[in-house]
Amino acid sequence: MKAAIITASARASAGVYEDKSGEILKAGLISLGYEVAGVTIVPDDVKQISDAIALAITASTDLIVTTGGTGISPTDVTPEATAPHIQKLLPGIPEALRAFSREKVPTADLSRGIAGTTD
């Protein structure tokens, strides 16, 4: 099974800081048996995030995981870039992630992450 990881972060894409979340996700997915070529890092930009998702879909990727850009600041646009690619929403997945994170990250409930399937 192939997985793709897309990190949406203006600062990480500009080299201001290292993308740790993408690498953590990569290690976790590999440990679950996924083939992960690498982490794609793009700025918080709807078109660039959407293009990275579209590229992963056309590469017949089984699982696409995005990280970053799901908060409430004006630059957080990952859900808006993701939504057009989703055929069926799976609301239980982001709810489970928020529930799991609630005690560890006080702002977890502010996440606007979405999940779903595509063709």
RAZI-V630382 format. One record per helix or strand of 2 or more residues. SS is the DSSP state (A for helix, B for strand). FROM is the first residue (numbers start at 1). TO is the last residue. If there is no record, write none. Layout:
{{SS FROM TO} {SS FROM TO}}
This chain:
{{B 2 8} {A 10 13} {A 20 31} {B 35 42} {A 46 58} {B 63 67} {A 78 83} {B 88 89} {A 91 101} {A 108 110} {B 116 117}}
